[in-house]
Amino acid sequence: MAQTMKAIGIRGGKGPADALFIDNIPIPEPVQGRAIVKIKAFGLNRMDLLQREGKYPVPPQAPSTMGVEFAGIIVNLDDTEKEFKVGDEVFGLAYGGAYAEYISVSPQMLIHKPAELSWEEAAGIPETWITATQALYLIGGFEPGKSVLWHAGASSVSIAGIQLSKAHGAREIYVTAGSQEKIDFCVNELGATAGFNYRTQDWAEEIRMATGGAGVDLIIDFVGAAHFSGNLNAASLDGRIIELGHMSGSQLPAGVDISPILIKRLRIEGSTLRSRDESYQRRLRDLLVENALPKFKDGTFKVFVEKVFPFEKIADAHRLLESNQTKGKIICTVP
């Protein structure tokens, strides 16, 4: 009989936070080209909420268990693997399965955990920092001396992105957020140039004024429809707009003027991470190791953890994420 492990399941396959429960499922079997990691902590992401509700297009290679980022200890490994060994402390990205005691994952998506980072901090890095790295470098082609706008400035991806932008020599870093508390956090704690409240301000016009009418070179947006028109107005000549999510919906209101796309020669590009193949994700992992890992070790980069929940409080963790009141990661620890 196969050994079992505790994992988070969803009653009926989807539902509210209360539908989450602790299940017993088989521990993943060792397979050539895979590592088995005993999970110490895992991070929550907004995609988890959508997947729980049955609204997320889960890639076919993902297991039914949620969760894409984790930190833990390798307990089984193909003996042909040269980069890692059994007993190594690691953190990494997976297509799914992190809401559990053990996970089967490609070693290509593992990173050695620095001793300077706690399990909780390490578990909060993979999805958010790789997504920010993807948007800033691989898609956005960001260069020193350019300006950037991160929407949802206090979200985990933008917190990572602000730090990456600053370290990469950004001329100006702007953010939008829904409260003055979050704006102050982005400016005072993270070093953003300025922030604007999308609930009470015409943020696009404010950015144009702040930049002397020039606009920003790169805009990274998770909000979607509600910010689309403002993005066109706030973008600079030859600016780039990266769409990573549609939190406000994907249907544009009637009358949206798209002429700035032509007049400003804008480039608008959408992207995902979880649906990408392993070679693409490995490329991003290597970029993260190159650009960020040394700065985690010396304290230049910081993982902001909003709250840590024990495994059995996963429903409470989901409710907190749904509240949109957080500034940083929500992490669950695994007994």
C-alpha positions as CSV (number, residue, x, y, z in Angstrom):
1,M,0.0,0.0,0.0
2,A,1.3,3.4,-1.0
3,Q,2.3,5.8,1.8
4,T,0.0,8.8,2.2
5,M,0.5,12.5,3.0
6,K,-1.7,15.3,4.1
7,A,-2.8,17.7,1.3
8,I,-5.3,20.4,0.9
9,G,-8.4,19.4,-1.1
10,I,-11.5,21.2,-2.4
11,R,-14.9,19.6,-1.7
12,G,-16.8,19.2,-4.9
13,G,-13.8,20.4,-6.9
14,K,-14.5,24.1,-6.4
15,G,-16.1,26.5,-4.0
16,P,-15.6,29.1,-1.2
17,A,-12.8,29.0,1.3
18,D,-14.8,26.8,3.5
19,A,-14.7,24.1,0.8
20,L,-11.0,23.6,1.5
21,F,-10.2,20.6,3.7
22,I,-7.2,18.4,4.7
23,D,-7.2,15.2,2.7
24,N,-4.9,12.1,2.6
25,I,-3.4,11.3,-0.7
26,P,-0.5,9.1,-1.9
27,I,3.0,10.5,-1.5
28,P,4.4,11.1,-5.0
29,E,6.5,8.2,-6.3
30,P,10.1,8.8,-7.3
31,V,10.4,9.2,-11.1
32,Q,13.4,9.7,-13.2
33,G,14.1,13.4,-13.8
34,R,12.1,14.5,-10.8
35,A,12.9,15.5,-7.2
36,I,10.7,14.7,-4.2
37,V,10.7,17.6,-1.7
38,K,9.4,17.5,1.8
39,I,7.6,20.9,2.1
40,K,8.3,23.2,5.0
41,A,6.2,26.2,3.8
42,F,4.3,27.3,0.8
43,G,3.1,30.6,-0.6
44,L,-0.4,31.7,-1.6
45,N,-1.2,33.4,-4.9
46,R,-4.3,35.0,-6.4
47,M,-4.4,32.2,-9.0
48,D,-5.1,29.8,-6.1
49,L,-8.4,31.7,-5.3
50,L,-9.5,31.4,-9.0
51,Q,-8.5,27.8,-9.1
52,R,-10.5,27.1,-6.0
53,E,-13.5,28.7,-7.6
54,G,-13.1,26.7,-10.8
55,K,-12.2,29.8,-12.8
56,Y,-8.5,29.2,-13.6
57,P,-7.2,27.3,-16.7
58,V,-5.0,24.8,-14.9
59,P,-2.3,23.4,-17.2
60,P,-2.7,19.7,-18.1
61,Q,0.5,18.7,-16.3
62,A,-0.6,20.1,-13.0
63,P,-1.9,17.8,-10.2
64,S,-5.3,18.5,-8.7
65,T,-3.7,19.9,-5.5
66,M,-3.2,23.7,-5.6
67,G,-0.1,25.6,-4.9
68,V,2.8,26.6,-7.1
69,E,5.6,27.9,-4.8
70,F,7.2,26.2,-1.8
71,A,10.4,25.7,0.3
72,G,11.6,22.4,1.7
73,I,14.2,19.6,1.8
74,I,15.0,17.2,-1.0
75,V,14.3,13.7,0.2
76,N,14.5,11.7,-3.1
77,L,16.4,12.5,-6.3
78,D,17.4,10.9,-9.5
79,D,21.1,9.8,-9.1
80,T,21.9,11.4,-12.5
81,E,21.2,14.9,-11.1
82,K,24.3,17.0,-10.6
83,E,23.1,20.3,-9.4
84,F,21.3,19.1,-6.2
85,K,21.5,16.2,-3.8
86,V,19.3,14.6,-1.1
87,G,19.2,16.8,2.0
88,D,19.6,20.1,0.1
89,E,17.4,22.9,1.4
90,V,15.6,24.4,-1.6
91,F,12.8,26.6,-2.8
92,G,11.1,26.4,-6.1
93,L,8.2,26.7,-8.6
94,A,5.8,23.9,-9.7
95,Y,2.8,23.6,-11.9
96,G,0.8,22.6,-8.8
97,G,0.8,20.4,-5.8
98,A,2.5,22.7,-3.2
99,Y,-0.5,22.6,-0.7
100,A,0.9,19.3,0.7
101,E,3.5,17.7,2.8
102,Y,5.5,16.4,-0.3
103,I,5.8,17.5,-3.9
104,S,7.3,16.0,-7.1
105,V,9.0,18.7,-9.1
106,S,11.6,19.2,-11.8
107,P,15.0,20.0,-10.4
108,Q,15.2,22.6,-13.2
109,M,12.8,24.7,-11.1
110,L,14.6,24.4,-7.8
111,I,16.9,27.0,-6.2
112,H,19.3,26.4,-3.3
113,K,17.9,28.2,-0.2
114,P,20.3,30.7,1.3
115,A,20.9,30.2,5.0
116,E,20.0,33.9,5.4
117,L,16.4,33.2,4.4
118,S,13.8,31.5,6.6
119,W,11.5,28.8,5.2
120,E,8.6,31.3,5.1
121,E,10.6,33.9,3.2
122,A,12.0,31.4,0.7
123,A,8.5,30.0,0.1
124,G,7.3,33.5,-0.8
125,I,9.9,34.1,-3.6
126,P,9.4,31.7,-6.6
127,E,6.0,32.7,-8.2
128,T,6.1,36.4,-7.4
129,W,9.8,37.2,-8.0
130,I,9.9,35.1,-11.2
131,T,6.8,36.8,-12.5
132,A,8.3,40.2,-11.8
133,T,11.5,39.1,-13.4
134,Q,9.6,37.9,-16.5
135,A,7.7,41.2,-16.8
136,L,10.6,43.5,-16.2
137,Y,13.5,41.9,-18.1
138,L,12.2,39.2,-20.5
139,I,9.1,40.9,-21.8
140,G,9.6,44.5,-20.8
141,G,13.2,44.8,-21.9
142,F,13.7,47.2,-19.1
143,E,17.0,49.2,-19.2
144,P,18.7,51.5,-16.6
145,G,17.6,55.1,-16.8
146,K,14.0,54.2,-17.9
147,S,10.8,54.7,-15.9
148,V,8.3,52.1,-14.8
149,L,4.8,52.0,-13.3
150,W,3.7,49.0,-11.2
151,H,0.0,48.7,-10.7
152,A,-1.3,47.1,-7.5
153,G,1.9,48.4,-5.9
154,A,1.5,46.6,-2.6
155,S,0.9,43.2,-4.2
156,S,3.6,40.6,-3.9
157,V,4.7,40.8,-7.5
158,S,4.9,44.5,-7.5
159,I,6.8,44.5,-4.2
160,A,9.3,42.3,-5.9
161,G,9.2,44.4,-9.1
162,I,9.8,47.7,-7.3
163,Q,12.9,46.3,-5.7
164,L,14.2,44.8,-9.0
165,S,13.5,48.1,-10.8
166,K,15.4,50.1,-8.2
167,A,18.4,47.7,-8.3
168,H,18.4,47.8,-12.1
169,G,18.8,51.6,-12.2
170,A,15.3,52.8,-12.9
171,R,15.0,56.6,-13.3
172,E,11.6,56.7,-11.7
173,I,9.3,54.1,-10.2
174,Y,5.6,54.8,-9.9
175,V,2.9,52.7,-8.3
176,T,-0.9,52.8,-8.0
177,A,-2.7,51.4,-4.9
178,G,-6.1,51.6,-3.3
179,S,-5.1,53.2,0.0
180,Q,-2.7,55.8,1.3
181,E,-1.3,53.2,3.7
182,K,-0.2,51.0,0.7
183,I,1.2,54.0,-1.2
184,D,3.2,55.1,1.9
185,F,4.5,51.5,2.2
186,C,5.7,51.5,-1.5
187,V,7.3,54.9,-1.2
188,N,8.8,54.8,2.3
189,E,9.6,51.1,2.6
190,L,10.4,50.0,-1.0
191,G,11.7,53.3,-2.4
192,A,9.2,54.0,-5.1
193,T,9.3,57.6,-6.5
194,A,5.6,58.3,-6.0
195,G,2.3,56.5,-5.7
196,F,-1.3,57.4,-6.7
197,N,-4.6,56.2,-5.3
198,Y,-6.7,54.8,-8.1
199,R,-9.8,55.1,-6.1
200,T,-9.6,58.9,-5.5
201,Q,-7.1,60.2,-8.1
202,D,-6.9,60.4,-11.9
203,W,-3.7,58.4,-11.6
204,A,-2.9,58.6,-15.4
205,E,-3.1,62.4,-15.4
206,E,-1.0,62.6,-12.2
207,I,1.7,60.4,-13.8
208,R,1.7,62.6,-16.9
209,M,2.1,65.7,-14.7
210,A,4.9,64.0,-12.6
211,T,6.8,63.1,-15.8
212,G,6.4,66.5,-17.4
213,G,4.0,65.1,-19.9
214,A,6.4,62.4,-21.1
215,G,4.7,59.4,-19.5
216,V,6.3,56.2,-18.3
217,D,8.4,53.8,-20.4
218,L,7.0,50.6,-19.0
219,I,3.7,49.8,-17.4
220,I,3.0,46.5,-15.7
221,D,-0.7,45.8,-15.1
222,F,-2.6,43.1,-13.3
223,V,-5.9,45.0,-13.1
224,G,-7.1,44.9,-16.7
225,A,-10.2,46.7,-18.0
226,A,-10.4,49.4,-15.4
227,H,-6.9,50.6,-16.1
228,F,-6.6,50.0,-19.8
229,S,-7.5,53.5,-21.0
230,G,-5.4,55.1,-18.2
231,N,-2.5,52.9,-19.3
232,L,-2.7,54.3,-22.9
233,N,-2.7,57.9,-21.5
234,A,0.1,57.3,-19.0
235,A,2.5,55.5,-21.4
236,S,5.4,57.3,-23.1
237,L,6.2,57.5,-26.7
238,D,7.3,54.0,-27.8
239,G,6.2,52.8,-24.3
240,R,5.4,49.2,-23.4
241,I,2.4,47.9,-21.5
242,I,2.5,44.4,-20.0
243,E,-0.8,42.8,-19.1
244,L,-0.4,40.1,-16.5
245,G,-4.0,39.8,-15.1
246,H,-7.6,41.0,-15.3
247,M,-8.6,41.6,-11.7
248,S,-11.2,44.2,-12.8
249,G,-12.5,42.1,-15.7
250,S,-11.6,41.8,-19.4
251,Q,-14.4,43.6,-21.1
252,L,-13.6,47.2,-22.0
253,P,-16.4,49.8,-21.7
254,A,-17.8,51.4,-24.9
255,G,-16.0,54.5,-26.1
256,V,-12.4,53.6,-25.1
257,D,-10.1,55.6,-27.3
258,I,-7.3,53.4,-28.6
259,S,-5.7,56.0,-30.8
260,P,-2.7,56.4,-28.4
261,I,-1.6,52.9,-29.4
262,L,-1.0,54.2,-32.9
263,I,0.1,57.8,-32.1
264,K,2.5,56.7,-29.4
265,R,3.7,53.6,-31.2
266,L,2.8,51.5,-28.1
267,R,3.6,47.9,-27.6
268,I,1.0,46.0,-25.6
269,E,1.8,42.4,-24.6
270,G,0.1,39.8,-22.4
271,S,1.9,37.0,-20.7
272,T,1.4,34.1,-18.3
273,L,3.9,32.0,-16.4
274,R,2.2,28.8,-15.2
275,S,1.2,27.7,-18.7
276,R,4.8,28.0,-20.0
277,D,7.0,24.9,-20.7
278,E,9.8,24.0,-18.4
279,S,12.6,25.3,-20.6
280,Y,11.0,28.8,-20.5
281,Q,10.5,28.6,-16.8
282,R,14.1,27.4,-16.3
283,R,15.3,30.5,-18.2
284,L,13.4,32.7,-15.8
285,R,14.7,30.7,-12.8
286,D,18.2,31.4,-14.0
287,L,17.5,35.1,-14.4
288,L,16.2,35.2,-10.9
289,V,19.3,33.4,-9.5
290,E,21.5,35.8,-11.5
291,N,19.8,39.1,-10.6
292,A,18.2,38.5,-7.2
293,L,19.7,35.6,-5.3
294,P,22.9,37.5,-4.2
295,K,20.8,40.4,-3.1
296,F,18.6,38.1,-0.9
297,K,21.8,36.9,0.7
298,D,23.2,40.4,1.5
299,G,19.8,41.8,2.6
300,T,19.4,44.3,-0.3
301,F,16.2,42.4,-1.4
302,K,13.5,41.6,1.2
303,V,10.6,39.2,1.1
304,F,7.7,41.0,2.9
305,V,5.5,38.4,4.6
306,E,2.1,39.7,5.7
307,K,1.1,36.7,7.8
308,V,2.0,33.1,8.4
309,F,-0.7,30.5,8.9
310,P,-0.4,26.9,10.0
311,F,-1.4,24.3,7.4
312,E,-4.8,23.6,9.0
313,K,-5.8,27.3,8.8
314,I,-5.7,27.4,5.0
315,A,-9.3,28.6,4.8
316,D,-8.4,31.6,6.9
317,A,-5.4,32.3,4.7
318,H,-7.5,32.3,1.6
319,R,-10.0,34.7,3.3
320,L,-7.2,37.1,4.1
321,L,-5.9,37.0,0.5
322,E,-9.4,37.7,-0.7
323,S,-9.7,40.8,1.5
324,N,-7.1,42.7,-0.7
325,Q,-5.8,44.2,2.6
326,T,-2.4,42.7,2.5
327,K,1.1,44.1,1.8
328,G,3.2,41.1,0.8
329,K,3.0,37.4,1.0
330,I,0.7,35.1,2.9
331,I,2.5,31.9,3.8
332,C,1.4,28.5,5.2
333,T,3.7,26.3,7.2
334,V,3.6,22.5,6.9
335,P,4.0,20.4,10.1
